[in-house]
Amino acid sequence: MTLNEVIALDKKYFMNTFGDRLPVFFTKGEGLKLWGDDGKIYYDFLAGIAVNALGHSHPALVNAITEQAKNLIHCSNYYYIESQARLAQLIVENSCCDKVFFANSGAEANEGAIKLARLYFKKQGLDKKYEIITLERSFHGRTLATIAATGQEKYQKNYCPLTPKFLSVPMNDIEALNHAVTEYTCAIMLEPIQGEGGVNPANREYIKQVRKLCDEKNILLIFDEVQCGLGRTGKLLGYEHYGVEPDIFTLAKALGGGFPIGALCAKEPYASAFEPGDHGSTFGGNPLACSAGYATLSTIINDKLCENSASMGEYFMDVLNRLKEEFPIIIEVRGKGLMIGVEFSKPIAGDIKLKLFDSGYLVSNLGSNTIRMLPPLIITKDDIDGFINALKKVLQPY
Ligand SMILES: *Cc1c(COP(=O)(O)O)cnc(C)c1O
């Protein structure tokens, strides 16, 4: 099909939640490269929104999916599943959690975290502890409970009444959080480094104070690591930057390397609050998704991609920061590892994204002033240099 034919079908038959998309459909990917419908090559600095951690068509992932699909795709959780057990072990052995439950997306993993936190207190007879505090500018997903958790009005305003008992407070403001905590507070849920809200890392001191507050007030600390987890920030989990451990954390995006899977990960005794019948999923933890997850996570660990993310991220941020002198329209470079936002003093982010697209580079914009880069963790210095050259050309007229 031609691009125009695809666009015509999309406009006629697909619900218009994504508006006018960038004018391309991809036919093939390899590493950082994507081939457009007209054969043009694009360099993927978005990685499907922090999903394609190994780049496109990584042999370890392709082999795992192909082999698993040949043998068994799905069978239901009425039976034991080998790849599910092995992936759960791999996550537990490389993180602070004791047990894992698999979902199909980030929002679903977060729903599980919210349910687990409420259930934990309920089972102790603390029926009143059900309120969840989140942060402004956060993003936790698109389901009804997770939009209530998301501290951004734009995702909520047309869906009122919202799921009750969620409130959000400003990030890096421990006083605001202290004031919001009551006897009803069950959990504090946050992204250690906010993604959709603009690439905003939390302060180290703040996170330590939040941990302390949770310990003192018998409140669970939930980290949403859906975007910042799995090597994205230069460490396997975002919390490792802060010298604290959450009680519960969630994963998704990069976990399947492109195949949909989410994970709810909890320490004991919280994990054991889920007993038979308390939670479930038809597709969650299916053989194919877990084989994809195992291949992706073991490759991230064995190929030292967290280390590459840390060193390439540092290099990337350094060169971006140096561009500030040449292009004063850049006012801030934020992020950690390969989760990077560049803020401009004017609302040009949408234009810059389009012009980079025309020069063969994929990024996203967050609001009107910030562009975001989330390249695959396998990125090299040459890839970054190519991007910087393209960005310089694009910024010339500004
Ligand atoms: C993307 C994202 C989600 C939602 O994940 P879905 O798989 O789209 O449901 C939740 N939390 C964070 C931090 C995210 O970046």
PDBQT file of the ligand as one rigid body, heavy atoms in Angstrom, charges set to zero:
ROOT
HETATM    1  C1  LIG A 401       4.055   4.821  29.530  1.00  0.00    +0.000 C 
HETATM    2  C2  LIG A 401       3.902   4.913  30.999  1.00  0.00    +0.000 A 
HETATM    3  C3  LIG A 401       2.842   4.271  31.667  1.00  0.00    +0.000 A 
HETATM    4  C4  LIG A 401       1.730   3.577  30.929  1.00  0.00    +0.000 C 
HETATM    5  O1  LIG A 401       2.162   2.456  30.240  1.00  0.00    +0.000 OA
HETATM    6  P1  LIG A 401       1.177   1.789  29.150  1.00  0.00    +0.000 P 
HETATM    7  O2  LIG A 401       1.937   0.544  28.754  1.00  0.00    +0.000 OA
HETATM    8  O3  LIG A 401       1.020   2.769  28.050  1.00  0.00    +0.000 OA
HETATM    9  O4  LIG A 401      -0.091   1.495  29.835  1.00  0.00    +0.000 OA
HETATM   10  C5  LIG A 401       2.817   4.325  33.037  1.00  0.00    +0.000 A 
HETATM   11  N1  LIG A 401       3.764   4.972  33.735  1.00  0.00    +0.000 NA
HETATM   12  C6  LIG A 401       4.797   5.605  33.126  1.00  0.00    +0.000 A 
HETATM   13  C7  LIG A 401       5.833   6.279  33.952  1.00  0.00    +0.000 C 
HETATM   14  C8  LIG A 401       4.896   5.614  31.740  1.00  0.00    +0.000 A 
HETATM   15  O5  LIG A 401       5.885   6.270  31.137  1.00  0.00    +0.000 OA
ENDROOT
TORSDOF 0
